[in-house]
Structures are given as structure tokens and as C-alpha cells.
Amino acid sequence: MTGLRELNPGYFALVMATGIVSRAMRLNGATGLSAVLLGAGIVAFVLLTVAYAGRFARYRGEFLADARDPRRAFGYFT
């Protein structure tokens, strides 16, 4: 399963961006779209958390290499 082995830490940016846009839609009065985006962000967060936990369990070396590489490590903070 090379997809899990090479999972980029920056994918958590999807969750952050979805949350930001959801909040902006709510402030603009589009509460329905905001709720949909919030739900999508929550689902993405849960799926990515499970995927990264699986990556840590199965491919610890690659996970830790990403954590030590400044070009990739900051992706974990999104």
C-alpha cells in the first residue's frame, strides 16, 4: 500500500482550509453551505487521523523521516 507509505503531511491543510471557508460562509449568511463544509472537514479530519495513525504504525521510519524534514514536517501543523 504505497499510498499510505507516501502520505504527505500537508493533507491536513484540507481540514484547515475547509474550516476557514466554512466559517466565512457562516459569517456571510450561507449557513447551509457552512454546515456542509463543516461536516466535510470533520469527516476529512477523522479519516486523515486514522490514515496517519496507520502510517505511523506500519511505516514508522517514513513517518519519522517526514517529521525530521523541515520541508515536510510543517505540514503536520496545519
VEXDODREN-341306 format. One line per field, with one value per residue: residue in three letters; x, y, z of N, C-alpha, C in turn. Coordinates in Angstrom, 2 decimals. Example, Ala and Ser with C-alpha at 12.3 -4.5 7.8 and 13.67 -1.06 7.14 Angstrom:
VEXDODREN-341306
code: c(ALA,SER)
nX: c(13.19,12.85)
nY: c(-5.69,-2.25)
nZ: c(7.80,7.08)
caX: c(12.30,13.67)
caY: c(-4.50,-1.06)
caZ: c(7.80,7.14)
cX: c(13.20,12.90)
cY: c(-3.30,0.03)
cZ: c(7.80,7.87)
***
This chain:
VEXDODREN-341306
code: c(MET,THR,GLY,LEU,ARG,GLU,LEU,ASN,PRO,GLY,TYR,PHE,ALA,LEU,VAL,MET,ALA,THR,GLY,ILE,VAL,SER,ARG,ALA,MET,ARG,LEU,ASN,GLY,ALA,THR,GLY,LEU,SER,ALA,VAL,LEU,LEU,GLY,ALA,GLY,ILE,VAL,ALA,PHE,VAL,LEU,LEU,THR,VAL,ALA,TYR,ALA,GLY,ARG,PHE,ALA,ARG,TYR,ARG,GLY,GLU,PHE,LEU,ALA,ASP,ALA,ARG,ASP,PRO,ARG,ARG,ALA,PHE,GLY,TYR,PHE,THR)
nX: c(0.86,1.36,0.28,-0.42,2.08,3.44,2.02,1.38,2.25,1.06,-1.60,-3.38,-3.93,-6.19,-8.27,-7.97,-8.34,-10.94,-12.35,-11.86,-13.13,-15.71,-16.31,-16.22,-18.37,-20.46,-20.33,-21.08,-23.70,-24.49,-25.53,-26.27,-24.48,-22.19,-22.54,-22.42,-19.78,-18.46,-19.15,-17.87,-15.24,-14.91,-15.25,-13.06,-10.98,-11.20,-10.79,-8.19,-6.75,-6.96,-5.66,-3.04,-2.35,-2.33,-0.27,1.86,1.96,2.50,4.52,6.69,9.32,9.29,7.36,8.61,10.82,9.64,8.80,11.20,12.16,12.34,11.04,8.76,7.76,6.38,3.90,2.46,1.54,-0.59)
nY: c(-1.18,1.66,4.18,4.85,4.68,6.81,9.04,12.38,14.84,17.33,17.09,17.59,20.23,20.42,20.05,22.32,24.41,23.89,24.34,27.09,28.21,27.32,28.75,31.36,31.27,31.01,33.47,35.06,34.46,32.13,29.62,26.96,25.95,26.36,24.49,22.09,22.18,22.20,19.66,18.11,18.79,17.72,14.98,14.58,15.17,13.08,10.81,11.35,11.40,8.73,7.56,8.65,7.63,4.92,4.97,5.71,3.44,1.34,2.26,3.49,4.50,6.07,7.92,9.21,10.20,12.15,13.82,14.82,16.23,19.47,20.50,18.96,18.51,20.69,20.48,18.83,20.53,21.93)
nZ: c(0.00,-1.17,-1.13,1.51,2.66,1.47,2.23,2.33,4.74,4.48,3.81,5.83,5.58,4.06,5.88,7.49,5.60,4.73,7.09,7.44,5.18,5.69,8.00,6.97,5.17,6.96,8.30,6.22,5.96,4.70,5.90,5.46,3.49,4.96,7.05,5.61,4.66,7.12,8.07,6.09,6.61,9.17,8.68,6.95,8.73,10.61,8.95,7.96,10.35,11.17,8.98,9.20,11.70,11.09,9.23,10.88,12.50,10.67,8.93,10.33,10.09,7.71,8.46,10.65,9.32,7.72,9.77,10.64,8.50,7.44,5.19,4.92,7.45,8.58,7.48,9.17,11.10,10.10)
caX: c(0.00,2.27,-0.43,-0.28,3.51,3.87,1.01,2.01,1.72,0.34,-3.02,-4.20,-4.32,-7.57,-9.15,-7.85,-8.95,-12.39,-12.85,-11.81,-14.19,-16.98,-16.53,-16.51,-19.74,-21.39,-20.32,-21.78,-25.10,-24.75,-25.39,-26.40,-23.20,-21.25,-22.73,-21.91,-18.32,-18.04,-19.26,-16.80,-13.99,-14.87,-15.01,-11.67,-10.11,-11.25,-10.14,-6.76,-6.19,-6.84,-4.63,-1.72,-2.07,-1.94,1.07,2.81,2.06,3.07,5.69,7.21,10.53,8.91,6.65,9.59,11.65,8.86,8.78,12.52,12.44,11.61,10.19,7.53,7.30,5.42,2.58,1.75,0.99,-1.79)
caY: c(0.00,2.79,5.42,5.12,4.87,8.11,10.03,13.68,15.50,18.54,16.86,18.18,21.57,20.28,20.27,23.72,25.26,23.66,25.05,28.53,28.56,27.10,29.91,32.52,31.12,31.30,34.91,35.68,34.09,30.87,28.64,25.60,25.60,26.30,23.22,21.04,22.26,21.77,18.20,17.56,18.98,16.75,13.66,14.57,15.11,11.72,9.89,11.61,10.98,7.27,7.25,8.96,6.66,3.70,5.19,5.66,2.06,0.45,2.84,4.44,5.14,7.12,8.94,9.97,10.95,13.35,14.70,15.45,17.01,20.75,20.74,18.21,18.46,21.75,20.03,18.23,21.60,22.51)
caZ: c(0.00,-1.26,-0.82,2.94,2.93,0.96,2.59,2.59,5.94,4.13,3.54,6.89,5.13,3.58,7.03,7.88,4.57,4.76,8.26,7.19,4.23,6.39,8.89,6.13,4.66,8.07,8.52,5.09,5.99,3.98,6.98,4.91,2.90,6.08,7.74,4.73,4.70,8.45,8.07,5.24,7.34,10.28,8.08,6.47,9.91,11.17,8.01,7.93,11.63,11.10,7.99,9.75,12.76,10.38,8.65,11.99,12.97,9.65,8.25,11.32,9.58,6.78,9.24,11.41,8.36,7.38,10.94,10.77,7.29,7.55,4.01,5.05,8.84,8.89,7.05,10.31,11.93,9.52)
cX: c(0.90,1.58,-0.30,1.18,3.97,2.88,1.67,1.41,0.88,-1.14,-3.93,-4.60,-5.75,-8.55,-9.15,-8.58,-10.47,-13.02,-12.89,-12.94,-15.56,-17.31,-16.89,-17.94,-20.76,-21.47,-21.05,-23.25,-25.46,-24.59,-25.49,-25.08,-22.13,-21.33,-22.20,-20.39,-17.77,-18.08,-18.15,-15.45,-13.83,-14.58,-13.56,-10.70,-10.05,-10.52,-8.63,-6.08,-5.98,-5.72,-3.23,-1.37,-1.65,-0.56,2.13,3.03,2.79,4.37,6.31,8.44,10.22,8.21,7.65,10.54,10.94,8.88,10.12,12.86,11.65,10.70,8.85,6.93,6.25,4.02,1.78,1.08,-0.24,-2.99)
cY: c(1.24,4.12,5.81,5.40,6.27,9.23,11.34,14.33,16.73,18.34,17.39,19.62,21.56,20.57,21.74,24.63,25.10,24.38,26.56,28.96,28.36,28.29,31.17,32.46,31.42,32.80,35.66,35.26,32.80,29.72,27.19,25.12,25.49,24.97,22.05,21.02,21.83,20.25,17.54,17.68,17.98,15.35,13.55,14.47,13.70,10.74,10.10,11.21,9.47,6.89,7.52,8.04,5.32,3.81,5.12,4.22,1.17,0.94,3.91,5.18,6.29,8.28,9.82,10.75,12.23,14.34,15.42,16.36,18.33,21.03,20.03,18.30,19.52,21.42,19.41,19.31,22.27,21.83)
cZ: c(0.00,-0.96,0.63,3.28,2.55,1.27,3.03,3.83,5.63,3.85,4.64,6.54,4.58,4.70,7.42,6.88,4.56,5.95,8.07,6.26,4.88,7.28,8.09,5.57,5.75,8.33,7.40,5.00,5.27,4.97,6.48,4.33,3.97,6.80,6.91,4.76,6.05,8.55,7.25,5.93,8.48,9.76,7.61,7.64,10.47,10.25,7.97,9.23,11.65,10.12,8.53,10.91,12.16,9.77,9.74,12.45,11.96,9.05,9.15,10.81,8.64,7.50,9.97,10.51,7.93,8.54,11.12,9.60,7.33,6.36,4.12,6.45,9.15,8.40,8.18,11.17,11.33,10.11)
***
